[in-house]
Amino acid sequence: MNKLKQRWNIESNWQLFIIFLVFAITGSTSAKFAAPVTDLVGITADMGWYVYWPVRILIIFPLYQVLLVLFGWLFGEFQFFWNFEKKMLRGMRLGFLVGE
């Protein structure tokens, strides 16, 4: 845990707990929201897995990014998650989405 705290520049175990909690809530929420959104745009599992799952993943990805920063803000860790978001998008060559 100490290596992770050093890598992320985290000062306390409580802060680390909050960060893990935000990751857990964000993942669960984005997966839960993906089903109604796919239904809303008319994509159903009846269309076949080769259509349904790629579209669902494409829906989950931006939803997860937004929710991660939102929940990070709600739990008082906005700066950590904003920096994490920018680093992740730069790594995927999508840094232009956050102005980098």
Backbone as CSV, one residue per row, in Angstrom:
resi,resn,N_x,N_y,N_z,CA_x,CA_y,CA_z,C_x,C_y,C_z
1,MET,0.807,-1.193,0.000,0.000,0.000,0.000,0.855,1.263,0.000
2,ASN,1.992,1.196,0.652,2.841,2.386,0.716,3.356,2.792,-0.660
3,LYS,3.672,1.787,-1.506,4.120,2.115,-2.870,3.015,2.829,-3.643
4,LEU,1.796,2.362,-3.490,0.667,2.981,-4.171,0.432,4.399,-3.643
5,LYS,0.542,4.563,-2.340,0.374,5.893,-1.761,1.457,6.848,-2.271
6,GLN,2.686,6.358,-2.391,3.757,7.191,-2.926,3.513,7.514,-4.396
7,ARG,3.146,6.520,-5.166,2.921,6.706,-6.607,1.820,7.723,-6.875
8,TRP,0.759,7.653,-6.090,-0.379,8.550,-6.276,-0.263,9.824,-5.445
9,ASN,0.814,9.940,-4.685,1.038,11.109,-3.832,-0.110,11.294,-2.832
10,ILE,-0.441,10.202,-2.158,-1.520,10.179,-1.176,-0.903,10.185,0.207
11,GLU,-1.517,10.927,1.104,-0.941,11.115,2.426,-1.477,10.159,3.492
12,SER,-2.714,9.692,3.355,-3.290,8.881,4.435,-4.009,7.646,3.893
13,ASN,-4.194,6.708,4.792,-4.967,5.513,4.444,-6.429,5.865,4.184
14,TRP,-6.934,6.869,4.881,-8.314,7.310,4.677,-8.499,7.815,3.246
15,GLN,-7.557,8.604,2.769,-7.620,9.128,1.400,-7.576,7.970,0.402
16,LEU,-6.737,6.982,0.668,-6.657,5.805,-0.201,-7.986,5.046,-0.202
17,PHE,-8.600,4.909,0.960,-9.903,4.256,1.064,-10.952,4.995,0.230
18,ILE,-10.978,6.313,0.337,-11.939,7.123,-0.424,-11.720,6.933,-1.924
19,ILE,-10.477,6.899,-2.354,-10.169,6.722,-3.778,-10.643,5.353,-4.265
20,PHE,-10.381,4.305,-3.493,-10.868,2.973,-3.864,-12.391,2.940,-3.897
21,LEU,-13.017,3.603,-2.944,-14.473,3.658,-2.887,-15.040,4.359,-4.128
22,VAL,-14.425,5.453,-4.531,-14.876,6.174,-5.727,-14.729,5.297,-6.969
23,PHE,-13.614,4.578,-7.084,-13.453,3.666,-8.226,-14.546,2.600,-8.235
24,ALA,-14.853,2.049,-7.086,-15.875,0.997,-6.996,-17.260,1.531,-7.356
25,ILE,-17.606,2.675,-6.794,-18.926,3.257,-7.063,-19.049,3.639,-8.538
26,THR,-17.994,4.205,-9.093,-18.022,4.628,-10.493,-18.192,3.437,-11.431
27,GLY,-17.443,2.376,-11.202,-17.558,1.197,-12.055,-18.936,0.577,-12.006
28,SER,-19.465,0.433,-10.808,-20.799,-0.152,-10.650,-21.874,0.728,-11.274
29,THR,-21.772,2.016,-11.051,-22.787,2.937,-11.568,-22.769,3.002,-13.082
30,SER,-21.586,3.083,-13.679,-21.532,3.171,-15.140,-22.034,1.880,-15.787
31,ALA,-21.733,0.732,-15.197,-22.241,-0.529,-15.734,-23.766,-0.606,-15.592
32,LYS,-24.273,-0.111,-14.483,-25.719,-0.128,-14.252,-26.452,0.816,-15.210
33,PHE,-25.870,1.991,-15.474,-26.495,2.963,-16.365,-26.407,2.570,-17.836
34,ALA,-25.491,1.694,-18.184,-25.300,1.340,-19.593,-26.525,0.644,-20.184
35,ALA,-27.179,-0.204,-19.426,-28.337,-0.938,-19.952,-29.481,-0.003,-20.348
36,PRO,-29.912,0.921,-19.477,-30.991,1.818,-19.900,-30.592,2.721,-21.069
37,VAL,-29.333,3.102,-21.120,-28.895,3.966,-22.219,-28.900,3.201,-23.537
38,THR,-28.449,1.950,-23.521,-28.501,1.162,-24.759,-29.950,0.936,-25.186
39,ASP,-30.830,0.711,-24.222,-32.256,0.580,-24.550,-32.797,1.877,-25.146
40,LEU,-32.381,2.992,-24.587,-32.840,4.299,-25.046,-32.462,4.558,-26.511
41,VAL,-31.262,4.128,-26.895,-30.832,4.337,-28.282,-31.259,3.195,-29.203
42,GLY,-31.994,2.218,-28.641,-32.565,1.163,-29.470,-31.666,-0.032,-29.712
43,ILE,-30.624,-0.171,-28.921,-29.730,-1.327,-29.059,-30.118,-2.346,-27.991
44,THR,-30.460,-3.556,-28.434,-30.849,-4.613,-27.499,-29.979,-5.835,-27.726
45,ALA,-29.972,-6.719,-26.744,-29.191,-7.950,-26.841,-29.696,-8.845,-27.972
46,ASP,-30.926,-8.640,-28.399,-31.496,-9.423,-29.494,-30.795,-9.149,-30.825
47,MET,-30.080,-8.044,-30.907,-29.384,-7.692,-32.149,-28.121,-8.515,-32.354
48,GLY,-27.738,-9.275,-31.356,-26.535,-10.093,-31.429,-25.427,-9.478,-30.593
49,TRP,-24.605,-10.348,-30.032,-23.536,-9.887,-29.150,-22.548,-8.995,-29.869
50,TYR,-22.311,-9.216,-31.162,-21.322,-8.468,-31.932,-21.745,-7.021,-32.184
51,VAL,-23.025,-6.711,-31.982,-23.500,-5.325,-32.052,-23.691,-4.777,-30.638
52,TYR,-24.375,-5.554,-29.814,-24.759,-5.087,-28.484,-23.550,-4.729,-27.616
53,TRP,-22.576,-5.632,-27.488,-21.465,-5.397,-26.563,-20.520,-4.288,-27.006
54,PRO,-20.150,-4.201,-28.278,-19.316,-3.042,-28.659,-20.010,-1.703,-28.417
55,VAL,-21.308,-1.633,-28.713,-22.039,-0.382,-28.474,-22.123,-0.110,-26.978
56,ARG,-22.398,-1.127,-26.203,-22.474,-0.947,-24.746,-21.143,-0.463,-24.176
57,ILE,-20.044,-1.020,-24.642,-18.720,-0.587,-24.178,-18.452,0.848,-24.598
58,LEU,-18.843,1.203,-25.806,-18.674,2.584,-26.260,-19.521,3.556,-25.451
59,ILE,-20.630,3.085,-24.915,-21.469,3.918,-24.049,-20.870,4.009,-22.647
60,ILE,-20.383,2.891,-22.138,-19.819,2.865,-20.792,-18.579,3.744,-20.691
61,PHE,-17.722,3.744,-21.704,-16.448,4.453,-21.620,-16.612,5.938,-21.282
62,PRO,-17.338,6.727,-22.069,-17.449,8.145,-21.695,-18.261,8.356,-20.416
63,LEU,-19.230,7.496,-20.178,-20.021,7.588,-18.953,-19.118,7.391,-17.733
64,TYR,-18.229,6.423,-17.808,-17.294,6.157,-16.712,-16.390,7.366,-16.467
65,GLN,-15.890,7.978,-17.533,-14.986,9.126,-17.389,-15.665,10.276,-16.657
66,VAL,-16.900,10.557,-17.040,-17.642,11.661,-16.418,-17.977,11.329,-14.966
67,LEU,-18.449,10.117,-14.732,-18.822,9.725,-13.372,-17.620,9.682,-12.439
68,LEU,-16.459,9.290,-12.951,-15.254,9.226,-12.123,-14.918,10.604,-11.551
69,VAL,-14.947,11.604,-12.399,-14.656,12.965,-11.931,-15.787,13.472,-11.034
70,LEU,-17.031,13.178,-11.387,-18.171,13.613,-10.581,-18.125,13.014,-9.176
71,PHE,-17.956,11.692,-9.081,-17.899,11.059,-7.766,-16.640,11.481,-7.009
72,GLY,-15.553,11.685,-7.727,-14.345,12.201,-7.087,-14.599,13.551,-6.446
73,TRP,-15.331,14.396,-7.145,-15.692,15.713,-6.613,-16.600,15.575,-5.390
74,LEU,-17.609,14.706,-5.495,-18.540,14.510,-4.385,-17.841,14.016,-3.119
75,PHE,-16.791,13.218,-3.294,-16.071,12.671,-2.144,-14.844,13.507,-1.764
76,GLY,-14.704,14.680,-2.376,-13.633,15.585,-2.000,-12.273,15.271,-2.588
77,GLU,-12.234,14.478,-3.629,-10.964,14.104,-4.260,-10.942,14.510,-5.733
78,PHE,-11.549,15.653,-6.037,-11.640,16.089,-7.427,-10.266,16.192,-8.089
79,GLN,-9.318,16.844,-7.430,-8.007,17.072,-8.047,-7.312,15.759,-8.387
80,PHE,-7.391,14.778,-7.493,-6.784,13.475,-7.765,-7.400,12.848,-9.008
81,PHE,-8.730,12.835,-9.065,-9.390,12.168,-10.186,-9.296,12.966,-11.476
82,TRP,-9.235,14.276,-11.409,-9.048,15.068,-12.619,-7.664,14.794,-13.208
83,ASN,-6.644,14.745,-12.348,-5.296,14.418,-12.820,-5.232,12.988,-13.344
84,PHE,-5.903,12.071,-12.657,-5.949,10.672,-13.089,-6.610,10.564,-14.465
85,GLU,-7.698,11.293,-14.639,-8.440,11.295,-15.906,-7.563,11.810,-17.053
86,LYS,-6.905,12.935,-16.815,-6.053,13.510,-17.862,-4.921,12.557,-18.227
87,LYS,-4.313,11.922,-17.229,-3.222,10.975,-17.486,-3.726,9.763,-18.276
88,MET,-4.896,9.265,-17.915,-5.457,8.108,-18.604,-5.777,8.443,-20.062
89,LEU,-6.381,9.598,-20.300,-6.729,9.983,-21.668,-5.483,10.272,-22.509
90,ARG,-4.463,10.870,-21.894,-3.198,11.066,-22.622,-2.599,9.724,-23.021
91,GLY,-2.677,8.753,-22.126,-2.155,7.416,-22.403,-2.863,6.731,-23.565
92,MET,-4.115,7.074,-23.780,-4.889,6.522,-24.887,-4.871,7.433,-26.099
93,ARG,-3.992,8.433,-26.068,-3.874,9.412,-27.157,-5.154,10.213,-27.354
94,LEU,-5.886,10.440,-26.270,-7.126,11.224,-26.318,-7.006,12.476,-25.458
95,GLY,-5.785,12.932,-25.220,-5.557,14.096,-24.381,-6.225,15.348,-24.897
96,PHE,-6.492,15.402,-26.205,-7.170,16.565,-26.772,-8.559,16.759,-26.180
97,LEU,-9.138,15.712,-25.617,-10.465,15.820,-25.007,-10.458,16.655,-23.735
98,VAL,-9.300,16.752,-23.099,-9.187,17.563,-21.882,-8.261,18.748,-22.090
99,GLY,-8.062,19.111,-23.329,-7.290,20.311,-23.652,-5.797,20.152,-23.538
100,GLU,-5.295,18.961,-23.765,-3.846,18.757,-23.696,-3.306,18.223,-24.992
